[in-house]
């Protein structure tokens, strides 16, 4: 009983009561979490509204910057100064005065922009919204006390800028704070350097005033990030550039959202909104603890209530579990006193499991005993049938007296043997069933039950497994004639094939022995059925083979050396049609002989497999390509495959050999053709190039080379070279700087008259007419 304290029924009851007790606890916890969620949502909505207002304010800044940039870039006087900044004459200086007046009118209110200027790269001067400065003077007024050198400042402004907002603190290395905008002028500048650069500095004081209005709500920190999440401005006086902002991939495109960061060891909640105008993010950071302050009271009340409910519920659960366990404890002791299983040694994890184990143990012992007796009876019966059929019963053994002890009683003296060879049963099982032994046993069980039932309709039959086949002993009733007995055997065999094949997709061949007068002749009957089964290879698919219809003669098969050589010649030529016709003629000719021997026919098929292998080797095919197919055919033949199946297998093998032979025969011609074409392309300029020169190069006779090229290319070698040279000359005719006589020599013709004649033959016009038509088409396109 001690082993059940950990997983016993009493413990399970306590767990059940605890689960019931957890329901209100879970509900109260959910209520608290929902309350906290509502409070957080309210804070986030308030933050979002404030961020939206700030975003609209910042969009006004950027919109004004874009409009100001457009006005400056479209100012004709600015364009004139940019174009003539290297040498300013009186007109340009007057334009500068007028431009300063224009700049003052552009930013007279200074609401959004504090200051802007144009740096002229070649002229090396600065034009602000209030005055004209030399570059060194402007630098000394605004950047002299910073870590930014004059050369770095000039280098930065000389670069090409395409409307970029930059953190001025980073640019000036701490000398000035704020956001500045840079744009190269004119807009369509090229080459990596800018002729001039417009710099606009936003009104930092008004921007920070807007940020402080947002901070006044709950003293959070505000950060302005560009589209690459780089810091542009912040309400944090120092350390803002060290902050990291990690926006998940799924939130990068969102217009608003919230993320969690840990800064300086404190959890921060970052609410942000994204501008549709500039893709800037306005981020508002608050410590996470500020979110939970308003939910503290609700949490404390919830914890107190949960603690009281847990203590009271636990006390009640323990009392109820003890009271309900007492009757079960008495039942366990009663069963343990009568059972063979000791509760202290049982594998049961609880009292109920122990009761189930004790009952299963008792019932299991009875079932195991019955199964053992049934298995032993089947084994003894199978052993007796095997001994009867193989003649291992001593003379004088009382067969008639021993059979009833194994459930077999003779109704008459006459007997016969049916032998079953299973051809295929794959259609009966699913593809995922892989246990071959279990599938075979199941098939044997089905056939045993059905065949014994069919035989028992008129007489009686006993099935058993012997030498990987099924055998059935049929015992006929007394006074049954030989004709009636054979008719019964035919009915049993045909009905078994029909019913089992259609219902279970199990296909098999049956061999039938002669009718014998007594059980003592069962070995002879079994031997007759085995001899008849040897002729299975001559049949196609499942069939019934009768021993009485077999005539034994030893005949030689017809496979002469001439037929073998004919088959080899077809294979070497890659002629599958001729090889297949020869193969079928040899097999059909031997099958048409009377009383053909199954063993001799098997020898014929072995001999033909050897012939096909020999043909492949004579064709210089790779042996690795043939051995696998040949070995598979021989294995199938050795396993007792039928003639029709072997014919199909050998036809497939023959097709593969012929295909490989044909590919090997053709591949050298294809390579030679490509080599000839490449040689012509390389030497067409040589006027000595002809059939003799090409044949000599490849070591072939000219007549063979001419015939070969005609077969492979569909054109004579001479016509192909002439066409090729004419096509090459057409490219040169489009050039006016080459005479037609020179073109004729360049493409390899002996004389200009030959060139003109052949050009007109293939193109329909003379070279000069073709050149004129080419000029006309070129002028028309221009």
Beta strands, then each sheet from edge to edge (+ up, - down):
strand 1: 113-120
strand 2: 125-128
strand 3: 132-134
strand 4: 164-167
strand 5: 179-185
strand 6: 196-202
strand 7: 221-225
strand 8: 231-234
strand 9: 256-263
strand 10: 266-274
strand 11: 281-287
strand 12: 415-424
strand 13: 460-466
strand 14: 469-475
strand 15: 507-512
strand 16: 544-546
sheet 1: 3+ 2- 1+ 6- 5+ 4-
sheet 2: 8+ 7- 11+ 10- 9+
sheet 3: 13+ 14- 12+ 15- 16-
end
